[in-house]
């Protein structure tokens, strides 16, 4: 009567031995290394990978030279000009003053005013331009007074685009002569300054550095020049965590020196009920498209945590944590127990 249930139980148990696993086992990784599919390297202090590249910098021409002289008038600048005369009869109006409104310096750098004529204003300061106008007016006006105010500085603009709270065009002026001052004003959008790229384009040259480097290296706080284009962009880099971790999936690299220990921390560490601590692997595709380089980190060794804290990960790396052999056995036992419970239920059903 009970031959069929026992046979069914045996078949269930044999099927459980081939339960699927999310990632390769420790032995399968060793086998792949033996046949040359991967290049397996047990991680030690001697072969710990170093940071892959030196920190970027701006072109040398960006970091040299004095601050831009923003006090000089240039083409496109708009000036408010008003003239008073104390002599009689008056030349301009009965009120002895004339407001010429906003006057624009043309593309050639010249400025034209009635009774004054055309003069080359580009390169002058406002006091120098006032002195030139007064000198010309004295031939037609008794004791003239001239007031000149800058309305718009179109000749010394820089442009900010990208991930900024306030993008647009900004004139170079007092308190805004260096890149750091401009960035503080526009407000880069970022959780971490290490993950923001700042690109400056000047003519046919450009350079890109990280925002955090500008904060820490005074040489990167370059003087601004008219026509500069400043682009802000977030740096998006990820690492994939697979296998017996607390969480699986893609993890965003949140800083420049993002380590294996950082990745495991964000993944809530190794799963204590499933992970094989000697089988934590970092998989990295080599630049020459050869066999993938796979580092093995044995967390059963006390120095493994120190190694993980100094093992810098790169964009595109994969962290794989194999399941422990006893975890697979547990799966088999659990599946067998469920099968036996089902068979017992079937066995209690009376046969007609």
C-alpha positions as CSV (number, residue, x, y, z in Angstrom):
1,X,0.0,0.0,0.0
2,X,2.9,2.4,0.9
3,X,5.3,1.6,-2.0
4,X,4.1,4.5,-4.2
5,X,4.5,7.2,-1.5
6,X,8.0,6.0,-0.6
7,X,9.1,5.9,-4.2
8,X,7.7,9.4,-4.7
9,X,9.6,10.7,-1.7
10,X,12.9,9.2,-3.1
11,X,12.3,10.9,-6.4
12,X,11.6,14.2,-4.7
13,X,14.8,13.9,-2.6
14,X,16.9,13.2,-5.7
15,X,15.5,16.2,-7.5
16,X,16.3,18.5,-4.6
17,X,20.0,17.8,-5.0
18,X,19.9,19.9,-8.2
19,X,18.2,23.0,-6.8
20,X,19.1,26.2,-8.6
21,X,21.6,28.6,-7.2
22,X,21.7,32.4,-7.8
23,X,25.4,32.5,-8.5
24,X,28.4,30.1,-9.0
25,X,29.7,28.1,-6.1
26,X,33.2,28.3,-4.7
27,X,34.2,25.1,-6.5
28,X,32.7,26.2,-9.8
29,X,34.8,29.4,-9.6
30,X,37.9,27.3,-9.0
31,X,37.0,25.1,-11.9
32,X,36.6,28.1,-14.2
33,X,40.0,29.3,-13.1
34,X,41.5,25.9,-13.8
35,X,40.2,25.8,-17.4
36,X,41.3,29.4,-18.1
37,X,37.9,31.0,-18.4
38,X,38.8,33.5,-15.6
39,X,42.0,34.7,-14.0
40,X,41.4,34.0,-10.3
41,X,43.7,36.0,-7.9
42,X,43.4,35.5,-4.2
43,X,43.6,39.0,-2.7
44,X,46.5,39.8,-0.5
45,X,48.2,43.0,0.7
46,X,50.9,42.4,-2.0
47,X,48.5,42.5,-5.0
48,X,45.9,45.0,-3.7
49,X,44.9,47.1,-6.7
50,X,45.8,50.8,-6.6
51,X,43.7,53.7,-7.7
52,X,43.5,53.4,-11.4
53,X,44.2,57.0,-12.5
54,X,45.8,60.2,-11.2
55,X,43.4,63.0,-10.4
56,X,42.6,65.2,-13.4
57,X,43.5,68.9,-13.7
58,X,42.8,71.9,-15.9
59,X,45.2,72.8,-18.7
60,X,48.2,74.8,-17.6
61,X,47.0,77.9,-19.4
62,X,43.8,77.9,-17.2
63,X,45.7,78.0,-13.9
64,X,48.2,80.7,-14.8
65,X,47.8,84.4,-15.4
66,X,46.3,87.2,-13.3
67,X,42.7,87.8,-12.5
68,X,40.6,89.4,-15.3
69,X,40.4,93.2,-15.0
70,X,36.6,93.6,-14.7
71,X,36.9,97.3,-14.4
72,X,37.5,97.8,-18.1
73,X,34.7,98.6,-20.5
74,X,34.2,96.2,-23.5
75,X,32.0,95.8,-26.6
76,X,28.4,95.2,-25.7
77,X,28.5,96.9,-22.3
78,X,25.6,99.1,-21.6
79,X,26.2,102.4,-19.8
80,X,23.8,105.0,-18.2
81,X,25.1,108.4,-19.1
82,X,23.9,111.7,-17.6
83,X,25.4,115.2,-18.1
84,X,24.9,118.4,-16.1
85,X,26.0,121.9,-17.1
86,X,26.3,124.9,-14.8
87,X,26.7,127.6,-17.4
88,X,23.9,129.6,-19.1
89,X,22.4,129.5,-21.6
90,X,22.3,125.7,-21.5
91,X,23.2,123.5,-24.4
92,X,21.2,120.4,-23.6
93,X,18.0,121.4,-21.8
94,X,16.4,124.2,-19.9
95,X,16.9,122.1,-16.7
96,X,20.7,122.2,-17.3
97,X,21.0,118.5,-17.4
98,X,20.5,115.7,-20.0
99,X,20.0,112.0,-19.4
100,X,21.2,110.1,-22.5
101,X,19.7,106.8,-21.1
102,X,21.4,103.5,-21.8
103,X,24.2,103.7,-24.3
104,X,25.7,100.5,-25.8
105,X,29.4,100.2,-26.7
106,X,29.4,98.8,-30.2
107,X,31.2,95.8,-31.5
108,X,34.2,97.9,-32.5
109,X,34.4,99.2,-28.9
110,X,33.2,102.7,-29.8
111,X,30.6,104.8,-27.9
112,X,28.7,107.8,-29.5
113,X,27.2,110.6,-27.5
114,X,25.6,113.8,-28.9
115,X,27.8,116.9,-28.7
116,X,30.6,114.6,-27.7
117,X,31.0,112.4,-30.8
118,X,32.4,109.0,-31.1
119,X,35.2,107.7,-28.9
120,X,36.8,104.4,-28.4
121,X,35.6,103.3,-25.0
122,X,36.8,99.7,-25.0
123,X,39.7,99.2,-22.6
124,X,38.9,102.3,-20.6
125,X,37.7,102.3,-17.0
126,X,34.6,104.4,-16.2
127,X,36.7,107.2,-14.6
128,X,38.8,107.3,-17.7
129,X,35.8,107.5,-20.0
130,X,34.3,110.2,-17.8
131,X,37.5,112.2,-18.1
132,X,37.5,111.9,-21.9
133,X,33.9,113.0,-22.1
134,X,34.6,116.0,-19.8
135,X,37.6,117.0,-21.9
136,X,35.4,117.1,-25.1
137,X,32.5,118.9,-23.5
138,X,34.5,121.8,-22.1
139,X,34.7,123.2,-25.6
140,X,30.9,123.6,-25.8
141,X,29.7,123.5,-22.1
142,X,30.6,125.6,-19.1
143,X,31.7,123.5,-16.2
144,X,30.1,120.2,-17.3
145,X,29.5,117.3,-14.9
146,X,29.3,113.7,-16.1
147,X,27.8,110.7,-14.3
148,X,28.3,107.2,-15.9
149,X,26.9,104.0,-14.4
150,X,27.3,100.5,-15.7
151,X,23.9,98.9,-16.5
152,X,24.9,95.6,-18.1
153,X,28.4,94.0,-18.5
154,X,27.9,92.1,-21.7
155,X,31.6,91.9,-22.6
156,X,32.7,89.7,-19.6
157,X,30.1,87.0,-19.3
158,X,30.5,83.4,-18.4
159,X,27.9,80.7,-18.9
160,X,26.9,78.0,-16.5
161,X,24.9,74.9,-17.6
162,X,24.0,71.5,-16.3
163,X,23.4,70.3,-12.7
164,X,23.2,73.7,-11.0
165,X,20.4,75.4,-8.9
166,X,21.0,78.6,-10.9
167,X,22.2,78.2,-14.4
168,X,22.6,81.1,-16.9
169,X,25.0,83.8,-17.7
170,X,27.0,85.7,-15.1
171,X,29.3,88.7,-15.5
172,X,32.8,88.7,-14.1
173,X,32.8,91.2,-11.3
174,X,33.9,91.9,-7.8
175,X,33.3,88.7,-5.7
176,X,32.9,86.6,-8.9
177,X,36.3,86.5,-10.5
178,X,37.3,82.8,-9.8
179,X,35.6,79.5,-10.5
180,X,35.1,78.7,-6.9
181,X,33.2,81.9,-6.3
182,X,31.0,81.2,-9.3
183,X,30.2,77.7,-8.2
184,X,29.3,78.8,-4.7
185,X,26.8,81.2,-6.3
186,X,25.2,78.8,-8.8
187,X,24.8,75.9,-6.3
188,X,25.8,72.6,-7.8
189,X,23.1,69.9,-7.5
190,X,24.9,66.9,-5.7
191,X,24.7,64.8,-2.6
192,X,28.5,64.5,-2.7
193,X,31.0,67.0,-4.3
194,X,33.2,64.0,-5.1
195,X,30.6,62.8,-7.7
196,X,30.2,66.1,-9.6
197,X,32.3,66.8,-12.7
198,X,33.1,70.4,-13.4
199,X,34.1,71.1,-17.1
200,X,35.4,74.4,-18.2
201,X,35.6,75.2,-21.9
202,X,37.7,78.1,-23.1
203,X,38.2,78.6,-26.8
204,X,39.4,75.3,-28.2
205,X,40.6,74.0,-24.8
206,X,38.7,72.3,-22.0
207,X,39.4,70.5,-18.8
208,X,37.3,68.5,-16.3
209,X,37.9,68.0,-12.6
210,X,35.8,66.9,-9.7
211,X,34.1,69.5,-7.5
212,X,35.7,68.2,-4.4
213,X,39.2,68.8,-5.9
214,X,38.4,72.4,-6.5
215,X,37.5,72.8,-2.8
216,X,40.7,71.2,-1.7
217,X,43.2,72.4,-4.3
218,X,43.6,76.2,-4.7
219,X,45.4,75.7,-8.0
220,X,42.1,74.5,-9.5
221,X,40.2,77.6,-8.4
222,X,41.1,79.2,-11.7
223,X,40.5,82.8,-12.7
224,X,37.5,83.3,-14.9
225,X,37.7,84.7,-18.5
226,X,35.0,86.2,-20.7
227,X,33.3,83.5,-22.8
228,X,34.1,80.6,-20.4
229,X,31.5,77.8,-20.4
230,X,31.1,75.9,-17.2
231,X,29.3,72.6,-17.3
232,X,28.2,70.7,-14.2
233,X,27.3,67.0,-14.4
234,X,26.7,64.2,-12.0
235,X,29.1,61.3,-12.2
236,X,27.0,58.1,-12.4
237,X,29.0,54.9,-11.6
238,X,27.7,51.6,-10.3
239,X,28.8,48.3,-8.9
240,X,26.6,45.1,-9.1
241,X,26.2,42.9,-6.0
242,X,25.1,39.3,-6.6
243,X,24.6,36.2,-4.5
244,X,24.4,35.8,-0.7
245,X,24.3,39.4,0.3
246,X,21.8,41.2,2.4
247,X,20.7,43.1,-0.7
248,X,21.3,42.3,-4.4
249,X,21.4,44.7,-7.3
250,X,23.2,47.8,-8.5
251,X,24.8,50.0,-6.0
252,X,25.6,53.6,-6.8
253,X,29.3,54.6,-6.2
254,X,29.0,57.5,-3.8
255,X,32.6,58.7,-3.6
256,X,35.8,58.6,-5.5
257,X,37.6,56.0,-3.3
258,X,34.7,53.6,-3.1
259,X,35.9,50.3,-1.6
260,X,34.7,46.7,-1.4
261,X,33.9,47.3,2.2
262,X,31.7,50.3,1.2
263,X,29.8,48.1,-1.3
264,X,29.2,45.3,1.2
265,X,28.1,47.9,3.8
266,X,25.5,49.3,1.3
267,X,24.4,45.7,0.5
268,X,23.9,45.0,4.2
269,X,26.8,42.7,4.4
270,X,27.1,39.0,3.9
271,X,23.9,36.9,4.5
272,X,24.7,35.1,7.7
273,X,22.3,32.2,6.8
274,X,23.7,31.6,3.3
275,X,27.0,33.2,2.5
276,X,30.3,31.4,2.2
277,X,32.7,33.9,3.8
278,X,35.8,32.5,2.0
279,X,34.0,33.0,-1.4
280,X,33.6,36.7,-1.9
281,X,34.7,37.6,-5.4
282,X,35.2,40.9,-7.3
283,X,34.9,40.4,-11.0
284,X,36.6,43.0,-13.3
285,X,36.8,42.9,-17.1
286,X,40.3,43.7,-18.3
287,X,41.1,46.5,-20.7
288,X,42.6,44.1,-23.2
289,X,39.4,42.0,-23.4
290,X,41.2,39.0,-22.1
291,X,39.9,36.6,-19.4
292,X,38.0,38.5,-16.7
293,X,40.1,39.2,-13.6
294,X,38.5,37.8,-10.5
295,X,39.8,38.7,-7.0
296,X,38.9,36.3,-4.2
297,X,38.6,37.7,-0.7
298,X,38.5,35.2,2.1
299,X,36.6,36.8,5.0
300,X,37.5,33.9,7.2
301,X,40.9,35.6,7.6
302,X,41.0,38.5,10.1
303,X,42.9,40.7,7.7
304,X,40.2,40.4,5.0
305,X,38.3,43.4,6.4
306,X,41.4,45.6,6.3
307,X,41.9,44.5,2.7
308,X,38.3,45.2,1.8
309,X,38.6,48.7,3.3
310,X,41.4,49.5,0.9
311,X,40.2,47.7,-2.2
312,X,38.9,50.4,-4.5
313,X,36.1,49.3,-6.8
314,X,35.6,50.7,-10.3
315,X,32.6,51.4,-12.4
316,X,31.2,48.2,-13.8
317,X,32.7,45.9,-11.2
318,X,30.6,43.0,-10.0
319,X,30.8,41.6,-6.4
320,X,29.7,38.0,-6.2
321,X,29.1,36.1,-2.9
322,X,28.8,32.4,-3.2
323,X,26.4,30.4,-1.1
324,X,27.9,28.1,1.5
325,X,27.7,24.3,0.9
326,X,25.6,23.8,4.0
327,X,23.2,26.4,2.8
328,X,22.5,24.2,-0.3
329,X,22.1,21.2,2.0
330,X,19.6,23.2,4.0
331,X,17.6,23.9,0.8
332,X,17.6,20.2,0.0
333,X,16.5,19.2,3.5
334,X,13.8,21.9,3.5
335,X,12.5,20.8,0.1
336,X,12.6,17.1,1.2
337,X,10.7,17.9,4.3
338,X,8.0,19.8,2.4
339,X,7.7,16.8,0.0
340,X,7.4,14.3,2.8
341,X,4.7,16.4,4.4
342,X,2.8,16.4,1.2
343,X,3.2,12.7,0.8
344,X,2.0,12.0,4.4
345,X,-1.1,14.0,3.6
346,X,-1.7,11.9,0.5
347,X,-1.1,8.6,2.4
348,X,-3.9,9.4,4.9
349,X,-6.4,9.5,2.1
350,X,-8.4,6.3,2.1
351,X,-8.2,4.1,-1.0
352,X,-11.7,3.2,-2.3
